[in-house]
């Protein structure tokens, strides 16, 4: 298929010869012959070969076509730059399927070596490798994968932008939603973080409304919990379809209310869709009644049932995905839910609830209570709470834990995902370009406002100057601005409080001479909006970073190979254990780091963000959360009660199944 694609591209280039001068680098005799045939000769283009390779091939070519031009090229540079190139060449030319390997094997017939790729493939139905699963079927048959958009395709991109523009809400409004009825409350505007204009209005709940929501959820619990697991799963899976169908409206809200860029908004809609489908599939598989082994004359069955009313408190940085994931998991296990969105993003949470109700979730099983932290505290303190799912800061997580522990009554679960001082460790064997790409993505995408974002880059001292300079150069090219513009890389931070805190942090380290790069040194920040410049701050030691800096600020420390254990000790000493990045081409180094640090998500030679539901279950330990991991196989069980029913079947006269089976002994 690679050879066939090469020839198809060659034909397009040859057809454009009046405007282009094609150059074909190949050591494949069949490719050379095919190009000459398609070109009708050797005019208007050239061949190329790598120095030290293809000499016999091109000698034979020049004998038959003396006028055929052939350029010789060679890589030039230092060992560190060319090692990866050499390895790739060795892999390509050493592969069993490569022309070089086949041509050098005298036991292989010439006819096989010169078999045209289109003849080898045959029918179009055989063109796709059946072992490579298409994206939509990646998780089949359990569930469909969410749909993405190829931003490089003009038609797809234009259609997405049209959908967003068409479905954008001119003036969205929301209010407490109790038993499907909008309730009154103190009204305030919802401000966009990039324009500072009002994009909607919210009526916030008071303590009486919060109590009413708990009463309604408790009343709605029994009917929802009594539904079969399969029925609940079907409803939640349908909710995923509705979220995907409404992606234009949801992306518009994520951009205007949450300040998210186009790619981040699309990814969040996909994640919310995946949560619905994944938890529905998990419920069907793991929450259905399960027989357990036992002696004859007795039946045993393990069942799962809802705990009661779950309070779900979600953050502003993933106001759709995390909000939906918490709510759907609690519902899948048979609980009723009171959902409180972040104070900054109530409009998105309301849209998610609206879609869940449309999918078939009863109004009594899902209540919506917008408000500030005081409303969240009132919900947590209610004696009827059967569990709390929370994502947010470590300090708020501690307060929720203390409030739950202070109440008389049952001990209820707290499922918390909190912050992290997330580190990436890069040694001298890692590719600087790969480190740079992954650092830019991990530290500055979403304006650094992800739980998983890179906060602390630890670079081996031998290569630190080069790597940090390369990262700074790439960061300088980032575009800050209106997140609705597809060319924007970095949008605003969420609110004025966040911006002031981040700017004060940067100023403090600027005064200490530790700032190595600031985006706004060369140009001004956008005139309107809550923008923070991507910044690189250098520290002496990893343990100097003692708090999570939630924004586009990257901290860098240098380390020497002899001090790797000390570095790992400093990272472990923070008490956080969320995400960890490792960049190294030495497997033993990777294993050593993984064995020492118990971070919940470890990423090797790739970015540290973008955990996919069902592929990279997300969550940490220590100060980073309680577990179990969201989007993983153990998550739903924490929302459920277990019950075993044992029946003495002998009391009815014997084991009916055994008696009806006869005696099959020979």
ROBA-93351 format. One line per field, with one value per residue (C-alpha): residue number from 0; residue in three letters; x, y negated, z negated. Coordinates in Angstrom, 3 decimals, padded with zeros to 6 digits. Layout:
vonu = (NUM;...)
balum = (ala;...)
X = (X;...)
Y = (Y;...)
Z = (Z;...)
END
This chain:
vonu = (0;1;2;3;4;5;6;7;8;9;10;11;12;13;14;15;16;17;18;19;20;21;22;23;24;25;26;27;28;29;30;31;32;33;34;35;36;37;38;39;40;41;42;43;44;45;46;47;48;49;50;51;52;53;54;55;56;57;58;59;60;61;62;63;64;65;66;67;68;69;70;71;72;73;74;75;76;77;78;79;80;81;82;83;84;85;86;87;88;89;90;91;92;93;94;95;96;97;98;99;100;101;102;103;104;105;106;107;108;109;110;111;112;113;114;115;116;117;118;119;120;121;122;123;124;125;126;127;128;129;130;131;132;133;134;135;136;137;138;139;140;141;142;143;144;145;146;147;148;149;150;151;152;153;154;155;156;157;158;159;160;161;162;163;164;165;166;167;168;169;170;171;172;173;174;175;176;177;178;179;180;181;182;183;184;185;186;187;188;189;190;191;192;193;194;195;196;197;198;199;200;201;202;203;204;205;206;207;208;209;210;211;212;213;214;215;216;217;218;219;220;221;222;223;224;225;226;227;228;229;230;231;232;233;234;235;236;237;238;239;240;241;242;243;244;245;246;247;248;249;250;251;252;253;254;255;256;257;258;259;260;261;262;263;264;265;266;267;268;269;270;271;272;273;274;275;276;277;278;279;280;281;282;283;284;285;286;287;288;289;290;291;292;293;294;295;296;297;298;299;300;301;302;303;304;305;306;307;308;309;310;311;312;313;314;315;316;317;318;319;320;321;322;323;324;325;326;327;328;329;330;331;332;333;334;335;336;337;338;339;340;341;342;343;344;345;346;347;348;349;350;351;352;353;354;355;356;357;358;359;360;361;362;363;364;365;366;367;368;369;370;371;372;373;374;375;376;377;378;379;380;381;382;383;384;385;386;387;388;389;390;391;392;393;394;395;396;397;398;399;400;401;402;403;404;405;406;407;408;409;410;411;412;413;414;415;416;417;418;419;420;421;422;423;424;425;426;427;428;429;430;431;432;433;434;435;436;437;438;439;440;441;442;443;444;445;446;447;448;449;450;451;452;453;454;455;456;457;458;459;460;461;462;463;464;465;466;467;468;469;470;471;472;473;474;475;476;477;478;479;480;481;482;483;484;485;486;487;488;489;490;491;492;493;494;495;496;497;498;499;500;501;502;503;504;505;506;507;508;509;510;511;512;513;514;515;516;517;518;519;520;521;522;523;524;525;526;527;528;529;530;531;532;533;534;535;536;537;538;539;540;541;542;543;544;545;546;547;548;549;550;551;552;553;554;555;556;557;558;559;560;561;562;563;564;565;566;567;568;569;570;571;572;573;574;575;576;577;578;579;580;581;582;583;584;585;586;587;588;589;590;591;592;593;594;595;596;597;598;599;600;601;602;603;604;605;606;607;608;609;610;611;612;613;614;615;616;617;618;619;620;621;622;623;624;625;626;627;628;629;630;631;632;633;634;635;636;637;638;639;640;641;642;643;644;645;646;647;648;649;650;651;652;653;654;655;656;657;658;659;660;661;662;663;664;665)
balum = (unk;unk;unk;unk;unk;unk;unk;unk;unk;unk;unk;unk;unk;unk;unk;unk;unk;unk;unk;unk;unk;unk;unk;unk;unk;unk;unk;unk;unk;unk;unk;unk;unk;unk;unk;unk;unk;unk;unk;unk;unk;unk;unk;unk;unk;unk;unk;unk;unk;unk;unk;unk;unk;unk;unk;unk;unk;unk;unk;unk;unk;unk;unk;unk;unk;unk;unk;unk;unk;unk;unk;unk;unk;unk;unk;unk;unk;unk;unk;unk;unk;unk;unk;unk;unk;unk;unk;unk;unk;unk;unk;unk;unk;unk;unk;unk;unk;unk;unk;unk;unk;unk;unk;unk;unk;unk;unk;unk;unk;unk;unk;unk;unk;unk;unk;unk;unk;unk;unk;unk;unk;unk;unk;unk;unk;unk;unk;unk;unk;unk;unk;unk;unk;unk;unk;unk;unk;unk;unk;unk;unk;unk;unk;unk;unk;unk;unk;unk;unk;unk;unk;unk;unk;unk;unk;unk;unk;unk;unk;unk;unk;unk;unk;unk;unk;unk;unk;unk;unk;unk;unk;unk;unk;unk;unk;unk;unk;unk;unk;unk;unk;unk;unk;unk;unk;unk;unk;unk;unk;unk;unk;unk;unk;unk;unk;unk;unk;unk;unk;unk;unk;unk;unk;unk;unk;unk;unk;unk;unk;unk;unk;unk;unk;unk;unk;unk;unk;unk;unk;unk;unk;unk;unk;unk;unk;unk;unk;unk;unk;unk;unk;unk;unk;unk;unk;unk;unk;unk;unk;unk;unk;unk;unk;unk;unk;unk;unk;unk;unk;unk;unk;unk;unk;unk;unk;unk;unk;unk;unk;unk;unk;unk;unk;unk;unk;unk;unk;unk;unk;unk;unk;unk;unk;unk;unk;unk;unk;unk;unk;unk;unk;unk;unk;unk;unk;unk;unk;unk;unk;unk;unk;unk;unk;unk;unk;unk;unk;unk;unk;unk;unk;unk;unk;unk;unk;unk;unk;unk;unk;unk;unk;unk;unk;unk;unk;unk;unk;unk;unk;unk;unk;unk;unk;unk;unk;unk;unk;unk;unk;unk;unk;unk;unk;unk;unk;unk;unk;unk;unk;unk;unk;unk;unk;unk;unk;unk;unk;unk;unk;unk;unk;unk;unk;unk;unk;unk;unk;unk;unk;unk;unk;unk;unk;unk;unk;unk;unk;unk;unk;unk;unk;unk;unk;unk;unk;unk;unk;unk;unk;unk;unk;unk;unk;unk;unk;unk;unk;unk;unk;unk;unk;unk;unk;unk;unk;unk;unk;unk;unk;unk;unk;unk;unk;unk;unk;unk;unk;unk;unk;unk;unk;unk;unk;unk;unk;unk;unk;unk;unk;unk;unk;unk;unk;unk;unk;unk;unk;unk;unk;unk;unk;unk;unk;unk;unk;unk;unk;unk;unk;unk;unk;unk;unk;unk;unk;unk;unk;unk;unk;unk;unk;unk;unk;unk;unk;unk;unk;unk;unk;unk;unk;unk;unk;unk;unk;unk;unk;unk;unk;unk;unk;unk;unk;unk;unk;unk;unk;unk;unk;unk;unk;unk;unk;unk;unk;unk;unk;unk;unk;unk;unk;unk;unk;unk;unk;unk;unk;unk;unk;unk;unk;unk;unk;unk;unk;unk;unk;unk;unk;unk;unk;unk;unk;unk;unk;unk;unk;unk;unk;unk;unk;unk;unk;unk;unk;unk;unk;unk;unk;unk;unk;unk;unk;unk;unk;unk;unk;unk;unk;unk;unk;unk;unk;unk;unk;unk;unk;unk;unk;unk;unk;unk;unk;unk;unk;unk;unk;unk;unk;unk;unk;unk;unk;unk;unk;unk;unk;unk;unk;unk;unk;unk;unk;unk;unk;unk;unk;unk;unk;unk;unk;unk;unk;unk;unk;unk;unk;unk;unk;unk;unk;unk;unk;unk;unk;unk;unk;unk;unk;unk;unk;unk;unk;unk;unk;unk;unk;unk;unk;unk;unk;unk;unk;unk;unk;unk;unk;unk;unk;unk;unk;unk;unk;unk;unk;unk;unk;unk;unk;unk;unk;unk;unk;unk;unk;unk;unk;unk;unk;unk;unk;unk;unk;unk;unk;unk;unk;unk;unk;unk;unk;unk;unk;unk;unk;unk;unk;unk;unk;unk;unk;unk;unk;unk;unk;unk)
X = (000.000;002.926;004.385;000.997;000.513;003.995;003.168;-000.182;001.576;004.261;001.612;000.165;003.612;004.441;001.156;002.125;005.520;004.804;004.732;006.719;010.036;009.450;012.256;011.916;014.172;014.096;016.277;013.454;014.031;010.302;009.502;012.163;010.730;007.156;008.054;009.773;006.771;004.259;006.440;006.904;010.671;013.177;012.539;011.367;012.193;015.045;015.812;017.712;019.645;021.291;025.089;026.405;023.220;021.577;024.830;024.228;020.628;021.471;024.504;022.162;019.688;022.314;023.451;019.940;019.001;022.214;020.212;018.395;019.450;020.210;021.111;023.100;022.180;023.710;022.777;025.181;025.457;026.551;026.106;023.265;021.297;021.861;021.524;017.738;017.999;020.446;018.223;015.207;017.127;018.309;014.746;013.386;016.018;016.330;012.614;011.693;009.248;011.697;012.896;016.530;016.083;014.085;016.477;019.419;017.851;018.743;016.129;013.284;012.167;012.573;008.871;008.014;010.472;008.949;005.313;003.386;001.731;-001.701;-001.398;-000.305;-003.307;-005.805;-009.342;-010.113;-011.711;-008.240;-006.642;-007.112;-005.064;-007.683;-005.417;-005.567;-008.912;-010.658;-011.097;-014.877;-014.503;-011.578;-013.658;-016.089;-018.173;-018.706;-019.188;-018.635;-015.757;-016.649;-016.307;-013.443;-012.700;-009.664;-008.735;-006.467;-009.499;-010.993;-014.447;-014.619;-013.273;-015.680;-018.627;-017.664;-017.287;-020.655;-022.293;-020.786;-021.937;-025.442;-025.965;-024.396;-026.749;-027.240;-028.033;-028.069;-029.806;-029.950;-031.345;-031.764;-033.629;-035.607;-037.807;-037.568;-038.848;-036.705;-036.546;-035.944;-032.655;-030.335;-029.520;-026.128;-024.422;-022.039;-018.928;-016.727;-013.066;-011.781;-014.179;-015.372;-018.847;-021.936;-022.674;-025.680;-027.324;-027.637;-030.017;-028.040;-029.475;-029.634;-029.500;-033.256;-033.069;-030.150;-032.216;-035.163;-032.914;-031.822;-035.458;-036.434;-033.462;-034.215;-037.796;-036.639;-034.023;-036.236;-037.741;-034.417;-032.599;-035.351;-034.771;-032.744;-029.054;-029.658;-032.393;-030.262;-027.332;-029.442;-030.555;-027.002;-025.632;-028.335;-027.220;-023.783;-025.360;-027.250;-024.108;-022.307;-025.237;-025.289;-021.547;-021.938;-023.940;-021.689;-018.472;-019.895;-020.580;-017.188;-015.521;-017.560;-018.118;-015.013;-012.532;-011.529;-009.850;-011.471;-009.399;-009.800;-013.565;-013.957;-011.854;-014.061;-017.267;-015.714;-014.689;-018.197;-019.612;-017.134;-017.971;-021.653;-020.961;-018.159;-020.041;-023.104;-020.986;-019.275;-022.632;-023.889;-020.727;-019.875;-023.051;-025.353;-026.171;-023.394;-023.731;-021.026;-019.807;-021.165;-022.258;-025.124;-028.467;-027.703;-027.680;-025.600;-025.823;-023.851;-025.853;-025.189;-027.581;-027.477;-026.374;-028.906;-028.300;-024.863;-023.649;-021.448;-019.279;-017.366;-014.637;-014.585;-011.604;-013.609;-017.144;-018.688;-016.502;-015.890;-019.376;-020.913;-018.542;-019.331;-023.074;-023.289;-021.189;-023.430;-026.566;-025.222;-024.812;-028.460;-028.054;-030.023;-027.793;-027.648;-025.166;-023.423;-021.392;-018.485;-019.499;-017.759;-019.423;-023.092;-024.386;-022.464;-023.554;-027.191;-026.919;-025.499;-028.397;-030.878;-029.460;-029.467;-033.135;-033.884;-032.173;-034.585;-033.068;-036.093;-036.307;-036.465;-033.201;-031.107;-031.275;-029.213;-028.042;-025.824;-024.097;-020.844;-018.781;-021.255;-023.941;-021.553;-020.835;-024.568;-025.098;-022.158;-023.344;-026.851;-027.498;-029.139;-025.928;-024.929;-021.726;-019.762;-017.868;-015.563;-012.927;-011.081;-008.385;-006.745;-007.769;-011.455;-011.205;-009.892;-012.795;-015.330;-013.656;-013.795;-017.458;-018.417;-016.451;-018.087;-021.621;-023.374;-024.763;-023.295;-019.729;-020.170;-017.597;-015.745;-014.425;-012.003;-009.634;-007.515;-004.392;-000.836;002.685;003.128;006.720;008.373;011.845;013.974;017.436;020.167;019.070;015.667;015.063;015.032;012.390;010.141;010.611;009.795;006.588;005.365;006.322;004.538;001.412;001.545;002.406;000.611;-002.364;-005.627;-003.577;-002.088;-005.488;-005.609;-005.217;-002.737;-000.739;003.049;004.255;007.868;010.291;013.391;016.089;019.460;022.015;024.119;021.374;019.365;020.570;019.682;016.333;015.155;016.159;014.221;011.133;011.314;011.597;008.522;006.569;007.388;005.414;002.229;-000.787;-002.781;-006.233;-009.890;-010.422;-013.080;-010.363;-009.096;-005.534;-005.429;-003.200;-003.660;-006.858;-007.543;-007.463;-010.838;-011.338;-009.748;-008.725;-006.810;-005.075;-004.009;-002.589;-000.621;000.734;001.862;003.672;005.457;006.379;007.824;010.152;010.958;012.244;014.433;015.910;014.440;012.231;013.917;011.085;007.940;005.713;004.865;008.461;008.323;004.702;001.725;-000.911;-004.333;-006.024;-009.146;-009.547;-007.865;-004.640;-001.478;001.750;003.299;006.299;009.362;010.824;014.052;014.374;017.359;015.718;012.521;011.464;011.414;008.032;005.682;002.295;000.308;000.539;-002.620;-001.815;000.631;003.746;006.491;009.122;012.470;015.166;018.424;019.705;022.793;022.642;024.356;021.558;018.567;017.522;017.618;015.472;012.929;012.896;012.143;009.267;007.833;008.261;005.677;002.995;001.212;000.825;-001.240;000.633;004.282;006.146;009.348;011.458;014.233;015.312;016.783;014.226;016.078;015.832;012.098;011.572;013.658;011.594;008.245;009.230;010.115;007.100;003.485;001.829;-001.550;-000.805;002.681;003.407;006.621;007.953;004.648;002.618;001.148;-002.387;-005.428;-006.191;-008.696;-011.700;-011.192;-007.624;-005.910;-008.158;-007.389;-006.685;-003.933;-003.058;-001.813;-002.657;-003.937;-007.027;-008.667;-009.252;-010.643;-009.736;-012.322;-012.901;-011.579;-013.047;-013.119;-014.872;-018.545;-018.188;-017.325;-020.748;-022.605;-023.590;-022.917;-025.486;-025.283;-028.473;-028.121;-031.029;-031.219;-032.671;-032.723;-035.554;-037.735;-036.923;-033.505;-031.360;-033.845;-031.175;-029.238;-032.322;-033.558;-030.199;-030.330;-027.353;-024.801;-022.249;-021.131)
Y = (000.000;-002.362;-001.634;-002.110;-005.434;-006.540;-005.792;-007.594;-010.690;-010.376;-010.513;-013.720;-015.317;-014.244;-015.681;-019.032;-019.195;-022.469;-024.076;-021.675;-019.877;-016.451;-014.653;-010.948;-009.467;-005.668;-002.575;-000.398;000.729;001.324;-002.213;-003.649;-001.695;-002.711;-006.414;-006.275;-004.500;-006.968;-009.945;-008.747;-009.123;-010.877;-014.540;-017.176;-015.411;-013.710;-010.677;-010.783;-008.190;-008.116;-008.264;-004.716;-003.054;-002.231;-002.478;000.636;-000.360;-003.825;-002.602;-000.312;-003.175;-005.518;-002.811;-002.601;-006.275;-008.356;-011.585;-010.529;-012.929;-011.433;-013.527;-011.997;-013.199;-012.562;-013.534;-015.996;-016.738;-015.523;-012.078;-013.164;-014.576;-011.720;-008.690;-008.597;-008.976;-006.074;-003.842;-004.633;-003.799;-000.518;000.396;-000.512;001.241;004.176;004.974;008.295;006.517;003.905;004.056;003.960;007.095;008.936;008.072;009.320;012.747;015.026;017.578;015.175;015.238;012.019;012.121;011.853;009.009;007.076;007.721;004.488;003.315;003.048;006.684;007.786;006.052;007.142;006.069;002.752;004.655;006.000;002.556;002.065;004.122;006.020;005.945;002.125;001.217;-001.866;-004.691;-004.309;-000.597;-000.955;000.234;002.485;004.461;002.973;-000.610;-003.020;-005.458;-009.145;-010.967;-013.351;-015.947;-016.087;-019.766;-019.474;-018.699;-022.017;-020.557;-018.897;-021.979;-024.299;-022.075;-022.029;-025.816;-026.179;-023.895;-025.908;-029.209;-027.888;-026.343;-029.077;-030.398;-034.151;-034.509;-031.261;-031.140;-028.586;-028.101;-025.353;-022.447;-020.480;-017.630;-019.133;-022.559;-025.711;-027.365;-031.015;-032.281;-035.264;-036.139;-037.197;-037.414;-034.710;-036.417;-035.129;-034.886;-036.121;-038.996;-039.792;-040.222;-038.509;-035.298;-034.302;-034.514;-032.126;-032.038;-030.518;-028.259;-029.042;-026.567;-025.992;-025.105;-022.763;-020.990;-020.766;-019.158;-016.527;-015.822;-015.441;-013.186;-010.979;-010.621;-009.803;-007.265;-004.208;-004.214;-004.784;-002.195;000.349;000.153;002.976;002.362;002.847;000.189;-002.364;-001.559;-002.059;-005.493;-006.601;-005.302;-007.286;-010.348;-009.923;-009.947;-013.156;-014.871;-013.968;-015.212;-018.536;-019.131;-022.457;-023.989;-022.456;-023.613;-027.132;-027.152;-025.662;-028.423;-031.362;-030.325;-028.200;-030.002;-026.760;-026.554;-024.682;-021.506;-021.433;-021.944;-019.143;-016.820;-017.587;-016.815;-013.534;-012.689;-013.348;-011.136;-008.398;-008.535;-007.910;-004.965;-003.528;-003.556;-002.126;000.734;001.228;001.346;004.071;006.113;005.611;004.505;007.255;010.014;012.601;016.192;017.245;020.821;022.908;026.408;028.233;027.548;023.851;020.872;017.741;014.499;011.261;008.154;004.423;001.651;-002.121;-003.670;-006.515;-010.174;-011.073;-014.669;-015.368;-018.500;-019.212;-021.720;-024.557;-023.262;-020.326;-021.616;-019.135;-016.013;-015.684;-016.942;-014.315;-011.555;-011.913;-012.139;-009.248;-006.947;-007.607;-007.090;-003.904;-002.365;-003.130;-006.302;-009.511;-012.552;-016.168;-017.832;-021.088;-022.625;-024.967;-028.528;-029.776;-027.350;-026.707;-027.051;-024.040;-021.891;-022.790;-021.740;-018.372;-017.819;-018.829;-016.196;-013.497;-014.210;-014.075;-010.700;-009.280;-009.941;-010.739;-014.295;-012.922;-011.000;-014.014;-017.452;-020.486;-023.019;-025.909;-027.979;-028.825;-026.855;-027.500;-025.608;-022.737;-022.650;-022.621;-019.631;-017.722;-018.385;-017.032;-013.878;-012.200;-012.139;-008.578;-009.539;-012.421;-012.591;-015.606;-016.973;-020.122;-021.430;-019.346;-021.838;-021.693;-017.912;-017.945;-020.140;-017.788;-014.826;-016.543;-017.499;-013.918;-012.537;-014.968;-013.701;-011.017;-008.193;-005.871;-006.368;-007.374;-007.185;-010.206;-009.762;-012.650;-013.627;-016.565;-018.414;-017.516;-018.875;-016.854;-016.256;-015.172;-013.628;-013.846;-012.335;-012.971;-010.102;-011.642;-013.487;-017.252;-017.798;-015.166;-016.676;-020.117;-019.051;-017.170;-019.906;-022.598;-020.433;-019.305;-022.641;-025.239;-023.624;-024.641;-027.544;-025.012;-024.575;-020.786;-018.556;-016.543;-019.520;-019.517;-021.751;-020.650;-019.694;-017.894;-017.899;-016.194;-018.968;-017.851;-018.814;-021.327;-024.489;-023.160;-021.698;-024.760;-027.046;-024.887;-024.885;-028.655;-029.054;-026.902;-028.679;-032.013;-030.899;-030.145;-032.238;-033.741;-035.120;-034.475;-030.728;-030.721;-031.412;-028.019;-029.387;-030.134;-027.857;-029.353;-030.898;-032.808;-031.600;-031.132;-034.232;-037.362;-035.677;-032.994;-035.570;-037.763;-034.791;-033.575;-037.020;-037.528;-034.160;-035.131;-038.575;-037.083;-034.798;-037.574;-039.613;-036.666;-036.423;-032.968;-033.675;-032.261;-033.016;-035.129;-035.188;-038.866;-040.108;-040.438;-041.544;-042.614;-040.274;-040.497;-043.770;-042.156;-038.952;-037.165;-036.098;-034.898;-034.687;-031.228;-031.414;-029.290;-029.578;-027.826;-026.441;-025.045;-021.824;-019.914;-020.274;-024.056;-023.750;-023.171;-024.049;-023.481;-026.474;-026.130;-027.979;-028.256;-028.319;-025.727;-025.203;-023.679;-021.995;-020.381;-017.040;-014.890;-011.116;-010.455;-012.345;-010.637;-008.895;-012.202;-013.778;-010.975;-011.404;-015.116;-014.393;-011.723;-014.075;-016.503;-014.013;-014.284;-011.364;-012.303;-012.327;-011.681;-012.012;-010.187;-010.912;-008.384;-005.778;-003.576;-001.023;-000.387;-004.069;-004.073;-000.965;-002.472;-005.666;-003.865;-001.506;-004.440;-006.726;-005.606;-008.300;-007.232;-007.969;-007.598;-008.648;-007.595;-009.533;-011.327;-014.191;-013.975;-015.145;-013.832;-010.585;-008.618;-007.023;-003.285;-003.480;-005.585;-005.518;-008.757;-009.511;-009.679;-008.895;-010.707;-014.405;-013.804;-011.811;-008.746;-006.609;-004.555;-005.896;-007.694;-006.015;-002.715;000.703;000.195;-003.180;-002.149;000.290;-002.556;-004.078;-000.843;001.323;005.054;007.625;011.425;013.478;017.113;019.514;023.008;024.766;028.087;026.672;026.972;030.677;030.674;029.101;028.793;028.143;031.243;033.458;032.343;032.972;036.771;039.029;038.776;041.127;043.952)
Z = (000.000;-000.675;002.766;004.413;002.643;003.751;007.394;007.183;005.819;008.504;011.237;009.775;009.655;013.183;014.428;012.903;014.654;016.431;012.980;010.774;011.076;009.490;007.654;006.840;004.176;004.392;004.428;005.773;009.373;009.919;008.757;011.100;014.037;013.153;012.974;016.379;017.872;016.415;017.402;020.965;020.678;018.412;019.183;016.732;013.455;011.635;009.511;006.227;004.278;000.889;000.839;000.500;001.688;005.028;006.981;009.101;009.810;011.080;013.008;014.939;015.389;016.841;019.240;020.725;020.256;020.349;020.056;016.881;014.085;010.653;007.651;004.798;001.313;-002.088;-005.643;-007.199;-010.896;-014.282;-015.777;-018.050;-015.129;-012.711;-014.970;-014.671;-010.878;-010.685;-012.816;-010.650;-007.481;-008.964;-009.925;-006.501;-004.421;-006.781;-006.783;-005.189;-002.879;-001.562;002.038;000.906;-001.204;001.459;004.277;002.258;001.636;004.569;003.513;004.345;008.006;009.983;010.891;007.187;006.616;009.527;008.680;009.090;005.854;007.493;008.607;005.132;003.547;006.178;005.285;003.631;000.754;-000.130;-000.251;-003.981;-006.411;-008.466;-011.525;-011.621;-013.163;-011.787;-014.345;-014.602;-015.426;-017.820;-020.796;-018.934;-019.615;-023.101;-021.885;-019.022;-019.224;-019.174;-015.861;-015.230;-012.558;-010.298;-010.625;-007.594;-005.429;-004.306;-003.738;-007.175;-008.925;-007.130;-007.994;-011.683;-011.780;-010.050;-012.624;-015.482;-014.023;-013.298;-016.734;-018.867;-021.527;-021.314;-025.023;-026.981;-030.348;-033.109;-036.593;-039.184;-037.613;-040.212;-039.001;-035.538;-036.646;-036.543;-039.953;-040.911;-042.259;-042.384;-038.782;-037.491;-034.084;-032.853;-031.471;-028.679;-029.736;-026.349;-025.620;-029.174;-027.654;-029.029;-027.104;-029.192;-032.565;-035.482;-038.439;-041.284;-043.955;-047.653;-050.536;-050.413;-046.728;-047.399;-050.069;-047.670;-045.077;-047.602;-048.507;-044.855;-044.110;-047.078;-045.871;-042.338;-043.399;-043.817;-040.329;-038.579;-040.688;-040.014;-036.261;-034.790;-034.165;-030.444;-030.346;-032.157;-029.872;-026.753;-027.976;-028.778;-025.495;-023.718;-025.660;-024.112;-020.642;-021.470;-022.747;-019.543;-017.443;-019.350;-019.116;-017.296;-020.153;-022.807;-021.134;-020.832;-024.594;-025.447;-023.466;-024.721;-028.343;-028.914;-026.634;-024.932;-021.541;-018.674;-019.021;-022.813;-022.498;-019.985;-022.156;-025.150;-023.266;-022.168;-025.739;-027.057;-024.308;-025.137;-028.850;-028.098;-025.824;-027.959;-031.259;-029.525;-028.164;-031.530;-033.317;-030.969;-031.541;-035.201;-037.007;-035.748;-038.277;-038.438;-039.706;-042.120;-042.721;-045.592;-046.615;-044.954;-046.549;-046.842;-044.443;-044.961;-043.018;-043.335;-042.420;-042.364;-043.287;-043.684;-046.957;-046.936;-046.112;-044.732;-044.720;-041.695;-041.845;-038.656;-037.674;-035.152;-033.187;-031.776;-032.267;-029.841;-029.919;-033.667;-034.502;-032.214;-033.273;-036.983;-036.441;-033.979;-036.173;-039.178;-037.083;-035.486;-038.950;-039.786;-041.843;-041.675;-041.135;-042.230;-039.869;-040.756;-037.935;-038.489;-039.297;-036.139;-033.676;-034.542;-030.965;-029.678;-032.629;-032.015;-028.350;-029.435;-031.863;-029.181;-026.829;-029.523;-030.234;-026.500;-026.326;-028.902;-032.321;-034.518;-035.818;-039.362;-038.947;-037.885;-039.528;-038.518;-041.110;-039.920;-042.562;-044.300;-046.793;-049.598;-047.664;-047.098;-050.814;-051.615;-049.344;-050.834;-054.387;-053.731;-055.765;-052.769;-050.721;-049.801;-048.012;-046.506;-043.222;-043.110;-040.755;-041.744;-044.023;-046.724;-049.416;-048.509;-048.377;-051.937;-053.074;-051.510;-053.201;-056.602;-056.110;-055.272;-058.214;-060.656;-059.995;-061.982;-059.891;-057.270;-056.073;-052.442;-049.639;-048.330;-044.805;-044.323;-041.542;-042.612;-041.472;-040.705;-040.333;-037.160;-036.074;-032.850;-033.047;-029.887;-029.561;-026.989;-024.731;-024.022;-020.760;-021.438;-018.745;-020.321;-023.776;-022.417;-020.689;-023.748;-026.218;-024.182;-024.037;-027.663;-029.287;-027.168;-025.474;-027.197;-028.627;-031.046;-032.708;-032.771;-035.810;-033.751;-032.416;-032.653;-035.512;-036.018;-033.228;-034.474;-031.756;-031.917;-032.365;-029.373;-026.914;-028.943;-027.183;-023.752;-024.809;-026.742;-023.867;-021.424;-023.665;-024.071;-020.303;-019.736;-022.485;-020.845;-017.773;-019.724;-018.811;-021.713;-021.157;-020.481;-020.986;-018.275;-015.700;-014.426;-014.298;-018.046;-020.105;-023.579;-024.894;-028.114;-031.693;-033.306;-035.484;-036.882;-040.135;-038.243;-036.047;-038.949;-040.836;-037.816;-036.933;-040.532;-040.415;-037.199;-038.562;-041.733;-039.773;-037.292;-040.226;-041.233;-037.737;-037.105;-034.088;-030.973;-028.557;-028.466;-025.401;-025.897;-025.879;-022.085;-021.652;-023.786;-025.095;-023.416;-024.347;-025.816;-027.745;-030.615;-028.927;-030.669;-028.654;-028.244;-030.557;-031.373;-034.886;-035.897;-039.440;-041.322;-042.507;-041.832;-045.464;-045.073;-043.346;-046.273;-044.787;-041.636;-039.299;-037.225;-034.019;-031.088;-033.271;-032.794;-035.488;-034.500;-036.566;-035.468;-036.726;-036.309;-035.764;-039.100;-040.864;-039.209;-042.428;-044.306;-041.588;-041.844;-045.606;-045.237;-042.846;-045.136;-048.083;-046.720;-047.758;-044.407;-042.051;-039.003;-035.669;-034.820;-031.546;-030.613;-027.551;-027.051;-024.537;-027.259;-028.418;-031.667;-032.579;-031.878;-034.040;-036.854;-036.941;-036.704;-039.537;-041.808;-041.174;-041.602;-039.480;-038.185;-034.509;-033.038;-029.459;-027.725;-024.705;-024.100;-025.531;-029.032;-028.270;-026.430;-028.283;-026.213;-027.927;-028.236;-026.891;-029.557;-032.654;-034.463;-038.105;-040.682;-044.275;-047.359;-047.130;-043.595;-044.465;-045.901;-042.823;-041.238;-037.833;-035.729;-032.400;-033.740;-034.539;-038.334;-038.442;-038.421;-041.312;-043.678;-042.954;-043.711;-046.667;-046.478;-047.527;-047.550;-047.574;-048.658;-048.207;-049.672;-046.637;-048.505;-050.636;-047.536;-047.215;-045.605;-042.910;-040.068;-037.462;-038.498;-038.657;-035.241;-033.648;-034.000;-034.619;-031.829;-033.350;-031.026)
END
